[in-house]
Amino acid sequence: MRPPNWMNMDKGRATPAGLYDALLGGEFNLPADRELAARALKIVPTMAEAAKTSRAFLRRAVVEFAQEGFDQFLDIGSGIPATGNVHEIAQAIRPGARVAYVDIHPVAVMTGQQILRGNPDATAIIGDVRNPDSVLADEELNRILDLSRPVVLLTVALLHYLTDDDNPLDVMAKLRERLAPGSILVLTHGATESFETSQAREVQSAFAELEAPKPITRNYDQVKEFFGDFEMLPPGLVWLPEWRPSPDDPQWFAADPVRSGALAGVARKR
């Protein structure tokens, strides 16, 4: 089901949420998103498989911590909460689990609100991670989540859309500080080691031509800094398909996980 006034948005700009949905083969994306996906796939032909591998990682992480007993999930930079997303996975394992989705893009949030209609334990709100204090102070978010209790914070495919001028290390430090002890940080980031320099430049050029936020890769050491002093959980910071793999996962990058394009890690606040 498409969100209200969808047709009035069809001439909008490409967004990370819409691009991700297009790469996953979803229906909640605009023509500009599909054009950007087509351009990106010509430069990095495995990008759709990488998006689906990222999705599989997200599923594994949510399953893992719902089974461990966590009942609160905060997904910042969530995109569109479509089929198989956090609320469905968590609530299937732990009925009554509370889920808050946060995204900067109105289409993603509007669609999320419609999908979640009738689900009293989940919500979608507009928020900009570059202003974490504002996000965490949101009245609707605090209606759903009790931030004095442990939360699973999901920042999947988010931080590579923040430039150094956005101070992403400070952003993550503020988010980590506000989490209750025992909380979990789940994080992925596009990795410099996965792409040739020319590929990265061409992808950024394609995004710039469509006035979309440009992804920025960072290397292993830079990505690890986002975890601060949290305790890294096994197997540490690894390639997407290497984090606690499941037999049901896609196998596109099993033989060469570096080609998955992103590093993934999970850490606990002591």
Residue pairs with C-beta under 8 A, 6 or more apart in sequence:
1 114
1 115
2 27
2 28
2 111
3 28
3 107
3 110
3 111
3 113
3 114
4 110
4 114
5 110
9 30
9 107
10 30
10 31
11 30
11 31
11 32
12 30
12 32
12 107
13 32
13 210
13 211
13 212
14 30
14 32
14 33
14 35
14 36
14 207
14 210
14 211
14 212
15 30
15 33
15 105
15 107
15 108
15 212
15 213
16 77
16 79
16 105
16 157
16 161
16 212
16 213
16 215
17 78
17 79
17 80
17 103
17 105
17 107
17 108
18 28
18 29
18 30
18 32
18 33
18 80
18 105
18 107
18 108
19 29
19 33
19 36
19 37
19 40
19 212
20 51
20 79
20 157
21 27
21 28
21 29
21 33
21 79
21 80
21 82
22 29
22 33
22 34
22 36
22 37
23 37
23 47
23 48
23 51
23 52
24 48
24 51
24 52
24 55
24 82
25 48
26 80
26 82
28 80
28 82
28 107
28 108
28 111
29 37
30 107
32 210
32 212
35 210
36 206
36 207
36 210
36 212
37 47
37 48
39 206
39 209
39 210
40 47
40 203
40 206
40 207
41 47
41 48
43 199
43 202
43 203
43 206
44 50
44 195
44 199
44 203
44 261
46 252
46 253
46 259
46 261
47 261
49 250
49 252
49 253
50 240
50 253
50 259
50 260
50 261
50 262
52 250
52 252
53 240
53 241
53 249
53 250
53 252
53 253
53 260
54 156
54 157
54 188
54 240
54 260
54 262
55 84
56 240
56 241
56 246
56 249
56 250
57 156
57 188
57 240
57 241
57 243
57 264
58 86
58 154
58 156
58 186
59 84
59 89
60 243
60 244
60 245
60 246
60 249
61 152
61 154
61 186
61 243
61 266
62 73
62 86
62 89
62 90
62 152
62 154
63 89
63 93
64 244
65 73
65 152
65 184
66 89
66 90
66 93
66 94
66 97
67 93
69 94
70 94
70 97
70 150
70 151
70 152
70 184
71 90
71 94
71 96
71 97
71 98
72 97
72 98
72 99
72 145
72 146
72 149
72 150
72 151
72 152
73 86
73 87
73 90
73 97
73 98
73 99
73 100
73 151
73 152
73 154
74 99
74 100
74 102
74 141
74 145
74 151
74 152
74 153
74 154
75 81
75 86
75 99
75 100
75 101
75 102
75 154
75 156
76 102
76 103
76 127
76 129
76 135
76 153
76 154
76 155
76 158
76 175
77 102
77 103
77 104
77 129
77 155
77 156
77 157
77 158
77 161
78 85
78 86
78 101
78 102
78 103
78 108
78 112
78 124
78 154
79 103
79 108
80 107
80 108
80 111
80 112
80 115
81 87
81 101
81 111
81 112
81 115
81 116
81 122
81 124
82 115
86 99
86 101
86 154
87 97
87 99
87 101
87 116
87 119
87 121
87 122
90 97
90 99
91 97
91 99
91 119
91 121
91 122
96 121
97 121
98 121
98 122
98 144
98 145
99 121
99 122
99 123
99 144
100 122
100 123
100 124
100 125
100 140
100 141
100 144
100 145
101 109
101 112
101 116
101 122
101 123
101 124
101 125
102 124
102 125
102 126
102 127
102 129
102 135
102 138
102 141
103 109
103 112
103 124
103 126
103 127
104 126
104 127
104 128
104 129
106 126
108 124
109 124
109 125
109 126
112 124
113 123
113 124
115 124
116 122
116 123
116 124
121 144
122 144
123 140
123 141
123 143
123 144
125 138
125 140
125 141
127 134
127 135
127 138
127 141
128 134
128 135
129 135
129 155
129 158
129 162
129 171
129 175
130 162
130 166
130 167
130 171
132 171
132 174
132 175
132 178
133 174
135 141
136 147
136 175
136 178
145 151
147 178
147 179
147 180
148 180
149 180
150 179
150 180
150 181
150 182
150 183
150 184
151 179
151 180
151 183
151 184
152 183
152 184
152 186
153 175
153 179
153 183
153 184
153 185
153 186
154 186
155 172
155 175
155 185
155 186
155 187
155 188
155 226
156 186
156 187
156 188
157 188
157 189
157 190
157 262
159 168
159 172
159 187
159 189
159 218
159 226
160 189
160 190
160 215
160 216
160 217
160 218
161 213
161 214
161 215
161 216
162 168
162 171
162 216
163 216
164 216
168 226
169 225
169 226
172 226
172 228
173 228
175 185
176 185
176 228
176 230
176 269
179 185
179 269
180 269
181 269
181 270
182 268
182 269
183 268
183 269
184 266
184 267
184 268
184 269
185 227
185 230
185 266
185 267
185 268
185 269
186 266
187 223
187 226
187 227
187 264
187 265
187 266
187 267
188 240
188 262
188 263
188 264
188 265
189 217
189 218
189 223
189 226
189 262
189 263
190 215
190 216
190 217
190 218
190 261
190 262
191 217
191 218
191 219
191 220
191 223
191 239
191 258
191 261
191 262
191 263
192 200
192 217
192 218
192 219
193 219
193 220
193 258
194 217
194 258
194 259
194 260
194 261
194 262
195 203
195 217
195 261
200 217
203 214
203 215
204 214
204 215
204 216
207 213
207 214
207 215
208 214
220 237
220 263
223 237
223 263
223 265
224 237
224 265
227 237
227 265
227 267
230 267
230 268
230 269
230 270
231 267
231 268
231 269
231 270
232 265
232 266
232 267
233 266
233 267
233 268
235 242
235 243
235 244
236 265
237 263
237 264
237 265
238 257
238 263
238 264
238 265
239 253
239 257
239 258
239 260
239 262
239 263
239 264
240 253
240 257
240 260
240 261
240 262
240 263
240 264
241 249
241 250
241 251
241 253
241 254
241 257
241 260
242 257
242 264
243 264
243 265
243 266
252 260
253 259
253 260
